Amino acid sequence: MLILPKSSLILKIWNKIFEHSIWSLYLEILALFQEIKMRQQAFMKAFNAGDPKGAAAIYDPDGYFMPNGRHPVKGRAGIEEYFKEDMADGVQTAQIITEEVNGSDDWAFERGSYHLDGTRGRESGAYLQVWKKVDGEWLIHNDCFNVVKAADK
């Protein structure tokens, strides 16, 4: 059995490789977090401007949206219609708070919290989204949320 001293060149090289791979992974996750957060900012800008089509544009055309207490909605057109109904029902602004992002290659997940404000008061909750990179652009492929505090209605 070969025993290498702690100061061996092999151990030093291994440590550098390990440090580099951990650091690279950290930087990749940080970049992904920022990219997803920027996509959410685009969503909020469109939604808060009363633009359901723009808000739905960050969803995969084949996306699946599972709103709390309602039937799931399939496809970008259906998601746009859901946002139209939300806006007609008095929701005026959305605030998305990204808390965790992770993933690799063409798939990622995001977990966070949200607030919807409008004529009915404030609704708050939590969400989980699966993102898919399509033609170099991150799109929401699956979206579900849970209402923690319902609006006053």
RODO-977889 format. One record per atom (N, C-alpha, C): x, y negated, z negated; residue in three letters. Coordinates in steps of 0.2 Angstrom, whole numbers, plus 5000, padded with zeros to 4 digits. Example, Ala and Ser with C-alpha at 12.3 -4.5 7.8 and 13.67 -1.06 7.14 Angstrom:
BEGIN
506650284961ALA/506250224961ALA/506650164961ALA/506450114965SER/506850054964SER/506450004961SER/
! end
This chain:
BEGIN
500450065000MET/500050005000MET/500449945000MET/500349895005LEU/500749835005LEU/500449785001LEU/500749754996ILE/500549694992ILE/500849634994ILE/500449584996LEU/500749524998LEU/500749474992LEU/501249434992PRO/501249384986PRO/500749324988PRO/500549294983LYS/500049234984LYS/500349184989LYS/500949174989SER/501249124994SER/501449145001SER/501149205002SER/501349235009SER/501049195014SER/501349195020LEU/501149155026LEU/500449185028LEU/500349245028ILE/499649275030ILE/499149245026ILE/499249245019LEU/498649225015LEU/498549145016LEU/499049105017LYS/499049035019LYS/498649025025LYS/498749065030ILE/498449065037ILE/497649085036ILE/497549135032TRP/496849155031TRP/496449105027TRP/496749075022ASN/496449015019ASN/496248955023ASN/496748945028LYS/496648885032LYS/496048905037LYS/496048965040ILE/495448985044ILE/494848985040ILE/494849015034PHE/494149015030PHE/493948935029PHE/494448895027GLU/494248825025GLU/493948795032GLU/494248805037HIS/494048775044HIS/493348805046HIS/493248865045SER/492648895047SER/492048865042SER/492148855036ILE/491648835031ILE/491548755033ILE/492048725034TRP/492048645036TRP/491648645043TRP/491848685047SER/491448675054SER/490748695053SER/490548745049LEU/489848765048LEU/489448705045LEU/489848675040TYR/489548615036TYR/489348565041TYR/489848545046LEU/489748495050LEU/489248505055LEU/489148575058GLU/488648595062GLU/487948585059GLU/487848605053ILE/487248595049ILE/487048525048ILE/487548485046LEU/487448415045LEU/487248375052LEU/487548395057ALA/487348365064ALA/486648395066ALA/486448455064LEU/485748475066LEU/485248445061LEU/485448435055PHE/484948395051PHE/484848325053PHE/485348295056GLN/485248225058GLN/484848225065GLN/484948275069GLU/484548275075GLU/483848295074GLU/483648335069ILE/482948355068ILE/482648285065ILE/483048255060LYS/482748195057LYS/482648145062LYS/483048135067MET/482948085072MET/482248105076MET/482148165078ARG/481548195081ARG/480948175077ARG/481048185070GLN/480448165066GLN/480348095066GLN/480848055066GLN/480747975067GLN/480347955073GLN/480547995079ALA/480147985085ALA/479448005084ALA/479248055081PHE/478648075079PHE/478248025075PHE/478547995070MET/478247945066MET/478147885070MET/478547865074LYS/478547805078LYS/477847805082LYS/477847865086ALA/477247875090ALA/476547875086ALA/476547925081PHE/475947935077PHE/475747865074PHE/476247825071ASN/476047765067ASN/475847715072ASN/476047715078ALA/475747675084ALA/475147695086ALA/474847745084GLY/474147775086GLY/474247805093GLY/474847835094ASP/474947875101ASP/474947945100ASP/474347985100PRO/474348055099PRO/474748095104PRO/474748065110LYS/475148105116LYS/475848095114LYS/476148045112GLY/476848035110GLY/477048075104GLY/476548075099ALA/476748125093ALA/476748195095ALA/476348215100ALA/476248285102ALA/476848305106ALA/477248255109ALA/477748265114ALA/478348305111ALA/478448295104ILE/478948335101ILE/478848405100ILE/478248425102TYR/478048495101TYR/478248535107TYR/478448595107ASP/478448645112ASP/477848655116ASP/477848655123PRO/477148655126PRO/476748725124PRO/477148775122ASP/476848835119ASP/476848835112ASP/476848775109GLY/476948775101GLY/476348795098GLY/476348815091TYR/475848845087TYR/475848795081TYR/475248765080PHE/475148725074PHE/474648755070PHE/474848755063MET/474348785058MET/474148735053MET/473648695054PRO/473448645049PRO/473148685043PRO/473248655037ASN/472948675031ASN/472148675031ASN/471948735030GLY/471148745030GLY/470848745036GLY/471148745042ARG/470848745049ARG/471148805053ARG/470848815058HIS/471048865063HIS/471648845066HIS/472148885068PRO/472748865071PRO/472648835078PRO/473048795080VAL/473048765087VAL/473548785091VAL/473448805097LYS/474048835102LYS/474048785107LYS/474748765109GLY/474848725114GLY/474848645113GLY/475348615117ARG/475448545116ARG/474748505116ARG/474348525121ALA/473748485123ALA/473248495117ALA/473248555114GLY/472748565108GLY/473048525102GLY/473748515101ILE/474048485096ILE/473848405096ILE/473948385103GLU/473748315104GLU/473048295102GLU/472548345104GLU/471848335102GLU/471848335094GLU/472148375091TYR/472148375083TYR/472348305081TYR/472848275083PHE/473148215081PHE/472648155083PHE/472248165088LYS/471748115090LYS/471248115085LYS/470948175083GLU/470448185078GLU/470748155071GLU/471348175069ASP/471648145063ASP/471548065063ASP/471748035069MET/471747965069MET/471047935069MET/470547975072ALA/469847945072ALA/469547955066ALA/469848005062ASP/469548015055ASP/469847965050ASP/470347925052GLY/470547865048GLY/471247875046GLY/471647925048VAL/472347925046VAL/472747875051VAL/473147835047GLN/473447775051GLN/474147785051GLN/474447815046THR/475247815046THR/475447885043THR/475947915046ALA/476247975043ALA/476947955041ALA/477147985035GLN/477847985033GLN/478148055032GLN/478648065035ILE/478948135035ILE/479548135031ILE/479648175026ILE/480248175022ILE/480648245023ILE/481148245027THR/481548305029THR/481948325023THR/481848385020GLU/482248405014GLU/482748455015GLU/482648495020GLU/483148555022GLU/483048565029GLU/483648575032VAL/483648605039VAL/484248655040VAL/484148705043ASN/484648755044ASN/484448795051ASN/484948825054GLY/484848855060GLY/485448865064GLY/485448895070SER/486048905074SER/485748915081SER/486248905086ASP/486048905093ASP/485448875095ASP/484848905097ASP/484248875099ASP/483748875095ASP/483848895088TRP/483248895084TRP/483448865077TRP/483048835074ALA/483148795067ALA/482448795063ALA/482548795057PHE/481948775053PHE/482048715049PHE/481448685047GLU/481448625043GLU/480948635038GLU/481148615032ARG/480648605026ARG/480648535024ARG/480048515022GLY/480048445019GLY/479348435016GLY/479248365015SER/478548345012SER/478348285017SER/477748265016TYR/477448215020TYR/476848175016TYR/476748115019HIS/476148075016HIS/475848055022HIS/475148055022LEU/474748025027LEU/474347975023LEU/474347915026ASP/473947855023ASP/473447825028ASP/472847805026GLY/472347775030GLY/471747755026GLY/471247755030THR/470547735027THR/470347775021THR/470547835021ARG/470347885016ARG/470747895010ARG/471247855010GLY/471747855005GLY/472347895007GLY/472747925002ARG/473347955004ARG/473348035003ARG/473548065008GLU/473648145007GLU/474348155007GLU/474548205003SER/475248225002SER/475248295002SER/475848325005GLY/475948395005GLY/476648415007GLY/476648475009ALA/477348505011ALA/477248545017ALA/477748545021TYR/477748575028TYR/478348625029TYR/478248665034LEU/478848705036LEU/478748715044LEU/479248695047GLN/479248695055GLN/479848735057GLN/479748775063VAL/480248815066VAL/480348775073VAL/480948755074TRP/481148715080TRP/481448755085TRP/481348745091LYS/481648785097LYS/481948735102LYS/482648745104LYS/482948705108LYS/482748725115LYS/482448675119VAL/482148695126VAL/482448645130VAL/482848665135ASP/483248625140ASP/483648565136ASP/483948585131GLY/484348545127GLY/484048495122GLY/483348505122GLU/482948455117GLU/482648505112GLU/482748475106TRP/482348515100TRP/481648495100TRP/481248545100LEU/480448545100LEU/480248585094LEU/479648565091ILE/479348605086ILE/478948665090ILE/479148725088HIS/478848785091HIS/478248805086HIS/478348805080ASN/477848825075ASN/477848775069ASN/477248755067ASP/477148705062ASP/476648725057ASP/476748725051CYS/476248735046CYS/476348685040CYS/475748665037PHE/475848625031PHE/475348645026PHE/475448625020ASN/475048635014ASN/474848575011ASN/474248555010VAL/474048495006VAL/474148504999VAL/474548464996VAL/474648464988VAL/474148414985VAL/474048354988LYS/473548304985LYS/473148284991LYS/472448304991ALA/472048284997ALA/471848204996ALA/471748175002ALA/471548105002ALA/470848094998ALA/470648034996ASP/470048024993ASP/469448034997ASP/469448025003LYS/468948035008LYS/468447985006LYS/
! end
